[in-house]
Amino acid sequence: MAGLPALKPAERIVDSVHAALRAAILDGELPPGQPLSVPDLSRQLEVSRSPVREALLALVAEGLAVELPRRGVSVVEVAASDLLEIHEVREAVEAQAARLCAERANDAVLRDLADILVRQRAVVEGDDAAGWFRTNAEFHGAIAAGTGNRRLSEVLLVLEAQMRLGLQQVSSDREQRRRGLAEHQAVLDAITAREPDAAERTMRDHIRHTKQALARRLG
């Protein structure tokens, strides 16, 4: 068989485009409902249209974008009912993630979680809402990673992104973020103590409290 030419790392371009668009959506630079035009994005990012199309398909698969007939792709708009449904799923999945993390996490994961909460305490004290959403995603993502279960991490990554996008449309106050930080610390204490039952319980309570506060704000 004749030798094949080396492939250009096109997938790296797609990954870079996807990461840039994902970050812009989660940071609010591309707001809910914003059309995602392939020609416009390719010009702004200075790449060809093909990796942009692939990146948009990945965003649609993640639930961060939606494709509508004859209207193209746009940033998804997460409704209040969607947020409550997401939290119902998270309550079950994240409780299991905390249990598995308490059973399996190595010392590096525990250090990472502790470092995240140090940074989260700073953003809470600084009343930095954007920093709260960022460190919240990091904390829950690190717990998922600590389970060693790739599929569980992938499920939570999608839920976390949709939740973060939706919560940007609903204001939260400093006191609620303080309570969230305290609950995060309780979860980490249980994980660090290698107490799976306590880790599962505290995480379930944390997600349930968040869901209840969200329901009050939306009601």
Backbone as CSV, one residue per row, in Angstrom:
resi,resn,N_x,N_y,N_z,CA_x,CA_y,CA_z,C_x,C_y,C_z
1,MET,0.846,-1.193,0.000,0.000,0.000,0.000,0.881,1.241,0.000
2,ALA,0.545,2.177,-0.863,1.318,3.400,-0.952,1.205,4.184,0.345
3,GLY,2.285,4.857,0.704,2.264,5.651,1.930,1.299,6.822,1.816
4,LEU,0.556,7.081,2.875,-0.389,8.189,2.889,0.295,9.446,3.413
5,PRO,-0.085,10.600,2.883,0.506,11.838,3.375,0.065,12.126,4.801
6,ALA,0.915,12.797,5.527,0.570,13.161,6.898,-0.609,14.115,6.893
7,LEU,-1.533,13.893,7.811,-2.707,14.756,7.903,-2.389,16.020,8.687
8,LYS,-2.964,17.104,8.250,-2.857,18.334,9.013,-3.763,18.222,10.239
9,PRO,-3.354,18.786,11.341,-4.145,18.644,12.578,-5.403,19.495,12.558
10,ALA,-6.294,19.201,11.596,-7.513,19.998,11.465,-8.386,19.915,12.711
11,GLU,-8.325,18.756,13.380,-9.147,18.611,14.572,-8.740,19.611,15.649
12,ARG,-7.492,20.032,15.638,-7.057,21.012,16.621,-7.697,22.374,16.345
13,ILE,-7.873,22.685,15.069,-8.538,23.934,14.716,-9.990,23.881,15.174
14,VAL,-10.645,22.756,14.909,-12.033,22.591,15.343,-12.133,22.726,16.856
15,ASP,-11.220,22.094,17.565,-11.249,22.173,19.026,-11.056,23.612,19.501
16,SER,-10.150,24.336,18.841,-9.902,25.722,19.224,-11.129,26.591,18.965
17,VAL,-11.770,26.379,17.816,-12.975,27.144,17.480,-14.079,26.817,18.474
18,HIS,-14.245,25.528,18.750,-15.281,25.104,19.696,-15.039,25.714,21.072
19,ALA,-13.787,25.683,21.536,-13.469,26.230,22.854,-13.734,27.733,22.907
20,ALA,-13.387,28.437,21.832,-13.590,29.886,21.797,-15.071,30.235,21.825
21,LEU,-15.863,29.521,21.038,-17.299,29.799,20.984,-17.979,29.384,22.286
22,ARG,-17.568,28.268,22.835,-18.157,27.801,24.095,-17.903,28.817,25.206
23,ALA,-16.663,29.303,25.286,-16.328,30.285,26.311,-17.122,31.572,26.113
24,ALA,-17.279,31.996,24.857,-18.027,33.229,24.577,-19.490,33.082,24.974
25,ILE,-20.049,31.904,24.779,-21.439,31.666,25.174,-21.573,31.663,26.691
26,LEU,-20.693,30.940,27.372,-20.796,30.822,28.824,-20.464,32.136,29.534
27,ASP,-19.631,32.965,28.902,-19.289,34.256,29.505,-20.279,35.355,29.137
28,GLY,-21.270,35.018,28.292,-22.288,35.992,27.937,-21.925,36.892,26.773
29,GLU,-20.764,36.683,26.157,-20.387,37.496,25.007,-21.271,37.175,23.804
30,LEU,-21.692,35.930,23.715,-22.691,35.514,22.730,-23.956,35.190,23.526
31,PRO,-24.903,36.114,23.621,-26.058,35.945,24.504,-27.083,34.955,23.960
32,PRO,-27.969,34.459,24.814,-29.044,33.560,24.379,-29.838,34.173,23.231
33,GLY,-30.093,33.347,22.213,-30.834,33.804,21.049,-29.959,34.389,19.955
34,GLN,-28.672,34.618,20.238,-27.758,35.207,19.246,-27.550,34.242,18.074
35,PRO,-27.825,34.675,16.845,-27.558,33.814,15.683,-26.056,33.530,15.568
36,LEU,-25.727,32.325,15.168,-24.334,31.924,14.993,-24.103,31.671,13.507
37,SER,-23.711,32.714,12.812,-23.515,32.659,11.368,-22.140,32.086,11.053
38,VAL,-22.118,31.031,10.253,-20.850,30.414,9.876,-19.941,31.405,9.151
39,PRO,-20.423,32.133,8.129,-19.548,33.096,7.449,-19.013,34.177,8.393
40,ASP,-19.884,34.714,9.238,-19.455,35.771,10.154,-18.413,35.261,11.151
41,LEU,-18.675,34.091,11.709,-17.747,33.539,12.697,-16.413,33.171,12.070
42,SER,-16.449,32.640,10.859,-15.192,32.277,10.195,-14.345,33.515,9.935
43,ARG,-15.002,34.633,9.602,-14.259,35.876,9.386,-13.681,36.400,10.706
44,GLN,-14.485,36.383,11.752,-14.016,36.907,13.036,-12.864,36.077,13.603
45,LEU,-12.970,34.749,13.454,-11.952,33.853,14.005,-10.797,33.617,13.043
46,GLU,-10.973,34.104,11.807,-9.936,33.965,10.784,-9.588,32.504,10.523
47,VAL,-10.640,31.702,10.348,-10.486,30.293,9.985,-11.462,30.004,8.848
48,SER,-11.318,28.844,8.239,-12.247,28.465,7.173,-13.604,28.103,7.768
49,ARG,-14.579,27.953,6.912,-15.929,27.691,7.390,-16.116,26.270,7.931
50,SER,-15.338,25.332,7.417,-15.530,23.930,7.803,-15.370,23.694,9.309
51,PRO,-14.279,24.162,9.945,-14.174,23.936,11.402,-15.250,24.671,12.195
52,VAL,-15.733,25.793,11.669,-16.814,26.515,12.358,-18.085,25.680,12.331
53,ARG,-18.384,25.101,11.166,-19.583,24.244,11.067,-19.487,23.085,12.053
54,GLU,-18.317,22.434,12.112,-18.154,21.295,13.021,-18.279,21.734,14.477
55,ALA,-17.715,22.883,14.793,-17.798,23.386,16.166,-19.242,23.688,16.546
56,LEU,-20.015,24.242,15.611,-21.418,24.535,15.902,-22.211,23.255,16.125
57,LEU,-21.903,22.212,15.363,-22.575,20.928,15.574,-22.281,20.402,16.979
58,ALA,-21.039,20.587,17.436,-20.678,20.134,18.780,-21.429,20.938,19.840
59,LEU,-21.591,22.234,19.609,-22.334,23.069,20.559,-23.806,22.677,20.607
60,VAL,-24.355,22.317,19.454,-25.740,21.844,19.411,-25.854,20.544,20.211
61,ALA,-24.877,19.636,20.028,-24.900,18.366,20.752,-24.791,18.571,22.256
62,GLU,-24.085,19.630,22.680,-23.937,19.934,24.107,-25.160,20.622,24.692
63,GLY,-26.041,21.090,23.824,-27.197,21.817,24.316,-26.945,23.291,24.520
64,LEU,-25.812,23.812,24.033,-25.518,25.231,24.161,-25.978,26.028,22.949
65,ALA,-26.330,25.343,21.893,-26.852,25.991,20.686,-27.992,25.144,20.157
66,VAL,-28.818,25.756,19.326,-29.958,25.056,18.752,-30.018,25.347,17.260
67,GLU,-30.363,24.334,16.486,-30.483,24.493,15.037,-31.951,24.433,14.656
68,LEU,-32.434,25.478,14.007,-33.830,25.558,13.615,-33.945,25.585,12.097
69,PRO,-34.958,24.919,11.539,-35.144,24.907,10.081,-35.237,26.326,9.519
70,ARG,-34.479,26.568,8.485,-34.475,27.836,7.744,-34.013,29.028,8.578
71,ARG,-33.564,28.775,9.806,-33.085,29.875,10.645,-31.641,29.688,11.079
72,GLY,-31.090,28.522,10.799,-29.708,28.266,11.159,-29.525,27.977,12.634
73,VAL,-28.310,28.210,13.102,-27.941,27.898,14.478,-27.889,29.187,15.300
74,SER,-28.372,29.108,16.534,-28.298,30.241,17.447,-27.996,29.734,18.851
75,VAL,-27.562,30.631,19.716,-27.305,30.276,21.110,-28.628,29.898,21.776
76,VAL,-28.627,28.806,22.509,-29.861,28.312,23.104,-30.358,29.279,24.180
77,GLU,-31.648,29.357,24.319,-32.272,30.114,25.394,-32.817,29.109,26.407
78,VAL,-32.287,29.146,27.613,-32.663,28.192,28.653,-33.804,28.773,29.469
79,ALA,-34.960,28.146,29.394,-36.143,28.630,30.102,-36.086,28.257,31.584
80,ALA,-36.923,28.914,32.372,-36.980,28.629,33.806,-37.306,27.163,34.063
81,SER,-38.242,26.625,33.310,-38.610,25.214,33.492,-37.434,24.299,33.168
82,ASP,-36.613,24.709,32.201,-35.427,23.921,31.860,-34.464,23.875,33.037
83,LEU,-34.267,25.020,33.701,-33.342,25.073,34.832,-33.790,24.149,35.957
84,LEU,-35.069,24.133,36.228,-35.575,23.264,37.293,-35.410,21.790,36.919
85,GLU,-35.642,21.455,35.657,-35.453,20.072,35.211,-33.981,19.668,35.299
86,ILE,-33.102,20.579,34.917,-31.668,20.305,34.996,-31.264,20.008,36.436
87,HIS,-31.784,20.776,37.378,-31.434,20.556,38.778,-32.001,19.239,39.309
88,GLU,-33.134,18.830,38.809,-33.680,17.533,39.223,-32.744,16.403,38.798
89,VAL,-32.197,16.517,37.596,-31.246,15.502,37.121,-29.939,15.604,37.900
90,ARG,-29.476,16.836,38.110,-28.206,17.032,38.812,-28.262,16.494,40.232
91,GLU,-29.404,16.621,40.872,-29.503,16.146,42.258,-29.135,14.672,42.350
92,ALA,-29.599,13.898,41.398,-29.307,12.461,41.408,-27.880,12.174,40.958
93,VAL,-27.475,12.780,39.851,-26.174,12.448,39.260,-25.026,13.008,40.098
94,GLU,-25.157,14.239,40.578,-24.064,14.832,41.341,-23.927,14.201,42.723
95,ALA,-25.024,13.736,43.288,-24.928,13.026,44.566,-24.105,11.752,44.394
96,GLN,-24.347,11.047,43.299,-23.564,9.838,43.018,-22.113,10.195,42.734
97,ALA,-21.890,11.316,42.036,-20.516,11.738,41.749,-19.758,12.017,43.044
98,ALA,-20.407,12.682,43.994,-19.752,12.975,45.268,-19.416,11.679,46.015
99,ARG,-20.331,10.722,45.986,-20.073,9.423,46.629,-18.852,8.750,46.013
100,LEU,-18.823,8.674,44.690,-17.713,8.006,44.013,-16.403,8.755,44.224
101,CYS,-16.481,10.080,44.249,-15.273,10.876,44.472,-14.711,10.593,45.864
102,ALA,-15.581,10.478,46.862,-15.122,10.174,48.217,-14.445,8.808,48.268
103,GLU,-14.890,7.902,47.432,-14.327,6.551,47.414,-13.038,6.456,46.609
104,ARG,-12.920,7.296,45.560,-11.856,7.079,44.576,-10.838,8.199,44.429
105,ALA,-11.161,9.403,44.858,-10.301,10.548,44.555,-8.916,10.389,45.182
106,ASN,-7.888,10.776,44.412,-6.535,10.766,44.953,-6.220,12.117,45.596
107,ASP,-5.029,12.215,46.157,-4.664,13.432,46.875,-4.626,14.649,45.959
108,ALA,-4.261,14.452,44.699,-4.192,15.573,43.763,-5.580,16.176,43.549
109,VAL,-6.598,15.324,43.460,-7.973,15.809,43.304,-8.397,16.596,44.534
110,LEU,-8.063,16.095,45.704,-8.433,16.790,46.942,-7.761,18.163,47.020
111,ARG,-6.498,18.224,46.604,-5.802,19.515,46.602,-6.451,20.475,45.607
112,ASP,-6.830,19.951,44.460,-7.468,20.781,43.439,-8.785,21.347,43.965
113,LEU,-9.588,20.504,44.594,-10.864,20.953,45.155,-10.651,22.022,46.230
114,ALA,-9.663,21.814,47.075,-9.386,22.798,48.126,-8.938,24.130,47.520
115,ASP,-8.108,24.067,46.485,-7.638,25.291,45.823,-8.804,26.055,45.190
116,ILE,-9.730,25.309,44.598,-10.895,25.955,43.980,-11.702,26.702,45.027
117,LEU,-11.889,26.089,46.192,-12.680,26.757,47.227,-11.967,27.966,47.810
118,VAL,-10.644,27.963,47.819,-9.906,29.157,48.233,-10.220,30.303,47.273
119,ARG,-10.186,30.021,45.976,-10.496,31.046,44.982,-11.970,31.439,45.032
120,GLN,-12.828,30.466,45.313,-14.255,30.773,45.381,-14.559,31.666,46.573
121,ARG,-13.876,31.453,47.674,-14.089,32.307,48.846,-13.729,33.758,48.512
122,ALA,-12.680,33.920,47.719,-12.255,35.270,47.337,-13.298,35.946,46.452
123,VAL,-13.885,35.200,45.511,-14.863,35.828,44.624,-16.166,36.109,45.363
124,VAL,-16.492,35.271,46.352,-17.691,35.535,47.160,-17.489,36.808,47.974
125,GLU,-16.313,36.933,48.603,-16.041,38.126,49.394,-15.977,39.368,48.512
126,GLY,-15.546,39.198,47.260,-15.479,40.318,46.340,-16.765,40.578,45.594
127,ASP,-17.808,39.810,45.917,-19.117,39.953,45.271,-18.986,39.864,43.751
128,ASP,-18.208,38.881,43.304,-17.929,38.672,41.879,-18.838,37.552,41.364
129,ALA,-19.977,37.925,40.772,-20.943,36.923,40.317,-20.359,36.050,39.212
130,ALA,-19.654,36.669,38.263,-19.057,35.898,37.171,-18.037,34.905,37.710
131,GLY,-17.243,35.357,38.705,-16.270,34.452,39.319,-16.940,33.303,40.047
132,TRP,-18.114,33.581,40.620,-18.862,32.520,41.292,-19.272,31.438,40.303
133,PHE,-19.857,31.840,39.167,-20.287,30.850,38.182,-19.094,30.032,37.681
134,ARG,-17.958,30.709,37.490,-16.770,30.022,36.980,-16.248,29.004,37.992
135,THR,-16.079,29.420,39.263,-15.535,28.500,40.263,-16.538,27.416,40.635
136,ASN,-17.819,27.732,40.531,-18.838,26.711,40.783,-18.714,25.585,39.763
137,ALA,-18.551,25.965,38.489,-18.390,24.958,37.438,-17.108,24.157,37.657
138,GLU,-16.035,24.828,38.082,-14.767,24.141,38.319,-14.895,23.134,39.463
139,PHE,-15.582,23.531,40.532,-15.721,22.650,41.694,-16.485,21.388,41.348
140,HIS,-17.635,21.557,40.727,-18.439,20.384,40.377,-17.738,19.542,39.319
141,GLY,-17.034,20.204,38.389,-16.295,19.454,37.374,-15.161,18.646,37.970
142,ALA,-14.477,19.213,38.977,-13.374,18.493,39.610,-13.873,17.277,40.381
143,ILE,-15.050,17.392,40.998,-15.636,16.233,41.679,-15.955,15.137,40.670
144,ALA,-16.555,15.542,39.552,-16.870,14.556,38.513,-15.602,13.879,38.005
145,ALA,-14.555,14.669,37.786,-13.290,14.093,37.314,-12.708,13.135,38.343
146,GLY,-12.925,13.457,39.631,-12.396,12.613,40.695,-13.049,11.249,40.796
147,THR,-14.186,11.079,40.125,-14.837,9.764,40.136,-14.108,8.762,39.252
148,GLY,-13.366,9.282,38.272,-12.722,8.382,37.316,-13.685,7.795,36.309
149,ASN,-14.927,8.289,36.306,-15.963,7.785,35.402,-16.150,8.796,34.270
150,ARG,-15.621,8.471,33.096,-15.643,9.417,31.983,-17.057,9.749,31.545
151,ARG,-17.921,8.759,31.493,-19.289,9.016,31.028,-20.049,9.914,31.998
152,LEU,-19.845,9.697,33.274,-20.492,10.561,34.253,-19.995,11.996,34.089
153,SER,-18.698,12.157,33.882,-18.143,13.499,33.692,-18.736,14.180,32.471
154,GLU,-18.932,13.420,31.400,-19.490,13.995,30.175,-20.932,14.449,30.383
155,VAL,-21.714,13.654,31.108,-23.101,14.021,31.388,-23.150,15.310,32.203
156,LEU,-22.320,15.388,33.238,-22.334,16.561,34.097,-21.782,17.792,33.395
157,LEU,-20.863,17.599,32.456,-20.331,18.731,31.706,-21.437,19.412,30.911
158,VAL,-22.296,18.612,30.288,-23.413,19.170,29.519,-24.401,19.873,30.448
159,LEU,-24.747,19.231,31.552,-25.710,19.821,32.490,-25.163,21.108,33.100
160,GLU,-23.875,21.109,33.454,-23.272,22.281,34.076,-23.257,23.461,33.115
161,ALA,-22.944,23.192,31.848,-22.902,24.278,30.868,-24.286,24.877,30.659
162,GLN,-25.301,24.026,30.531,-26.658,24.527,30.342,-27.135,25.294,31.569
163,MET,-26.789,24.785,32.752,-27.196,25.454,33.973,-26.524,26.822,34.089
164,ARG,-25.230,26.874,33.807,-24.503,28.136,33.905,-25.069,29.169,32.946
165,LEU,-25.409,28.718,31.741,-25.980,29.630,30.757,-27.335,30.148,31.237
166,GLY,-28.159,29.259,31.754,-29.486,29.650,32.204,-29.455,30.553,33.419
167,LEU,-28.543,30.257,34.363,-28.488,31.046,35.595,-28.009,32.464,35.348
168,GLN,-27.312,32.693,34.238,-26.898,34.053,33.911,-28.105,34.942,33.638
169,GLN,-29.236,34.291,33.323,-30.450,35.057,33.067,-31.254,35.308,34.349
170,VAL,-30.804,34.727,35.452,-31.504,34.858,36.732,-30.509,35.391,37.767
171,SER,-30.810,36.516,38.348,-29.866,37.120,39.284,-29.726,36.267,40.537
172,SER,-28.545,36.311,41.138,-28.323,35.664,42.432,-27.665,36.687,43.355
173,ASP,-27.858,36.532,44.655,-27.322,37.526,45.570,-26.132,36.983,46.343
174,ARG,-25.451,37.898,47.030,-24.233,37.521,47.752,-24.533,36.496,48.841
175,GLU,-25.642,36.654,49.546,-25.963,35.730,50.626,-26.160,34.316,50.105
176,GLN,-26.795,34.205,48.962,-26.975,32.873,48.384,-25.627,32.257,48.016
177,ARG,-24.715,33.094,47.502,-23.397,32.578,47.153,-22.625,32.177,48.405
178,ARG,-22.822,32.907,49.505,-22.184,32.527,50.770,-22.683,31.152,51.228
179,ARG,-23.979,30.943,51.126,-24.529,29.638,51.513,-23.985,28.534,50.613
180,GLY,-23.895,28.844,49.325,-23.352,27.859,48.397,-21.917,27.483,48.720
181,LEU,-21.113,28.486,49.081,-19.724,28.215,49.458,-19.650,27.324,50.693
182,ALA,-20.480,27.616,51.689,-20.492,26.806,52.905,-20.894,25.362,52.593
183,GLU,-21.850,25.199,51.695,-22.286,23.857,51.311,-21.196,23.136,50.520
184,HIS,-20.492,23.868,49.668,-19.360,23.272,48.957,-18.305,22.774,49.939
185,GLN,-18.041,23.586,50.963,-17.045,23.182,51.952,-17.480,21.914,52.679
186,ALA,-18.770,21.800,52.994,-19.276,20.591,53.660,-19.107,19.365,52.770
187,VAL,-19.360,19.538,51.467,-19.161,18.433,50.527,-17.691,18.028,50.506
188,LEU,-16.803,19.009,50.401,-15.370,18.705,50.359,-14.903,18.043,51.653
189,ASP,-15.413,18.499,52.790,-15.031,17.886,54.074,-15.397,16.399,54.090
190,ALA,-16.576,16.079,53.567,-17.007,14.676,53.548,-16.157,13.857,52.592
191,ILE,-15.825,14.443,51.428,-14.981,13.733,50.463,-13.588,13.507,51.036
192,THR,-13.031,14.549,51.661,-11.689,14.450,52.233,-11.639,13.413,53.351
193,ALA,-12.721,13.305,54.108,-12.797,12.327,55.200,-13.092,10.922,54.691
194,ARG,-13.263,10.785,53.383,-13.584,9.480,52.770,-14.859,8.899,53.352
195,GLU,-15.889,9.757,53.413,-17.193,9.334,53.919,-18.217,9.422,52.785
196,PRO,-18.367,8.343,52.020,-19.251,8.375,50.841,-20.693,8.737,51.170
197,ASP,-21.232,8.191,52.269,-22.626,8.494,52.621,-22.806,9.989,52.883
198,ALA,-21.888,10.572,53.635,-21.983,11.993,53.956,-21.768,12.843,52.712
199,ALA,-20.853,12.424,51.852,-20.601,13.171,50.622,-21.834,13.181,49.732
200,GLU,-22.471,12.030,49.603,-23.684,11.946,48.794,-24.794,12.798,49.403
201,ARG,-24.960,12.726,50.703,-26.039,13.463,51.381,-25.831,14.976,51.278
202,THR,-24.605,15.430,51.534,-24.366,16.869,51.512,-24.485,17.435,50.094
203,MET,-24.063,16.662,49.117,-24.211,17.135,47.736,-25.681,17.163,47.334
204,ARG,-26.418,16.146,47.711,-27.850,16.121,47.381,-28.558,17.320,48.034
205,ASP,-28.220,17.596,49.288,-28.824,18.742,49.981,-28.451,20.048,49.279
206,HIS,-27.197,20.150,48.850,-26.729,21.371,48.180,-27.505,21.631,46.896
207,ILE,-27.645,20.620,46.059,-28.364,20.796,44.799,-29.839,21.075,45.073
208,ARG,-30.414,20.410,46.071,-31.823,20.634,46.398,-32.040,22.068,46.890
209,HIS,-31.139,22.576,47.710,-31.265,23.952,48.194,-31.160,24.951,47.040
210,THR,-30.243,24.679,46.116,-30.104,25.554,44.946,-31.377,25.544,44.111
211,LYS,-31.946,24.368,43.948,-33.185,24.231,43.177,-34.325,24.989,43.862
212,GLN,-34.401,24.878,45.178,-35.465,25.564,45.907,-35.325,27.088,45.820
213,ALA,-34.076,27.568,45.927,-33.857,29.017,45.813,-34.190,29.496,44.411
214,LEU,-33.860,28.686,43.427,-34.165,29.044,42.039,-35.680,29.105,41.828
215,ALA,-36.383,28.134,42.378,-37.842,28.102,42.231,-38.476,29.335,42.876
216,ARG,-37.925,29.766,44.005,-38.470,30.965,44.654,-38.245,32.207,43.794
217,ARG,-37.067,32.315,43.211,-36.781,33.502,42.383,-37.599,33.529,41.122
218,LEU,-37.861,32.348,40.597,-38.615,32.275,39.338,-40.114,32.300,39.563
219,GLY,-40.543,31.972,40.796,-41.979,31.884,41.061,-42.626,33.195,41.288
